[in-house]
Amino acid sequence: MTRQADLLCIGAMLWDVIGRCPRPMAPGADMPGRIAHLPGGVALNVAVAVARWGMVPSVLSAVGRDAEGDALIAAVSPMGVICDHLFRDGGQTDVYMAIEDSRGLIAAVADAHSLEDASDLILTPIRDGRLASAAQPWRGIAVIDGNLTTAQLARIAAEPGLSAADLRIVPASPGKAERLLPLIGAPHGCFYINRFEAEVLARRPLASAEDAAFAMLDLGVQRVIVTDGAASVADGLTGAGVMTATPPAVPIARVTGAGDCFLAAHLAAELTGSDRKTALDRAVAAAAAHVSGKDMP
C-alpha cells in the first residue's frame, strides 16, 4: 500500500561525491583521503533526515532515467523517502561534488542541470490532485530548496497548490541565496539560512547570527533561523523578537549535510509541540552530533 506523505521536500535529489582529507589542504594540493558516493541534494538530505525522526516525506525533484537515477531511488526508498512523484526524463541524474579537509569545506561544484531544465514540471503532483491541487492545497510542511531556479521559486511563491502550506525555505549556498528573493514575503514562510547567505540577501556585512536575524526580519521575512558555523544560532520571529542558542564544541568529522540535519531536528521538535527555544536547542544538538560523526536520533 502506498504510504501517505506528511511532508514535501521540493528541490535537489542527486548523488553527493565527497572527498575528505583528514589534514588541512592548500589550493592545488593533491592529498590522500577518502571519497564517498552518497545520496544527496538539499531536498533529499532533509527528507532522509526527517524520516529518521518518524516523518513520512515525499520528494518532488527531477531524476534522470539512467542507471545512476535508478540506483539513487533504490538507495533512498528503504530509508523511508517516498519517490513516487519524481519527474524523470532522459537526462542524466544530477551530481554534487565537494572537497573537505580537517577545517571544513574547501570547494564544491553542483551540477543540477536536470532539476533546472525540468522547470515547474516537478510541481505536477501538487497540481493534478495526486498530492494537492488548486482546489485542495497542501496544508502541511513543504521544504523548499534553493537549488531551484529563480523562475521555479517564483512559481512556487504563487502556486495555488501550496497556498496553505507551511513553507520552510533553505538556500543551497551563499552563491544561490538571491534566488530566494521571490519568497521573502511569504506569509507562512520560515527561512533557514547561514550568516553569509543573510549577508547576500541583506546586501551588507552582518556581525552575528543575531544581527542577521534582525536584518532578515527588517526585509519582511516572517520567520528566520540563522546559523553561523560554531558560533551562536538565532531564531527570529516577526512580532516576537530574536532568541539565540550556542552550539557545543565538537571535533569536525564531516560538514556536508549538517544544515539539513539541523532543519530536520528543528521540524521534528516543532511538530511534536516544542516551543521555539526547545526546538532551537534540539536542532543545535543534532547538527553538532552530525558534525562530530554521530547520527541523531
PyMOL commands that set and color helices and strands:
alter all, ss='L'
color gray80, all
select helices_A, chain A and resi 42-52+67-79+113-117+119-126+150-157+160-162+174-183+195-202+209-219+258-271+276-291
alter helices_A, ss='H'
color red, helices_A
select strands_A, chain A and resi 7-10+14-20+34-40+57-60+95-101+104-111+141-145+166-170+189-194+223-227+233-237+241-245
alter strands_A, ss='S'
color yellow, strands_A
deselect
rebuild
show_as cartoon
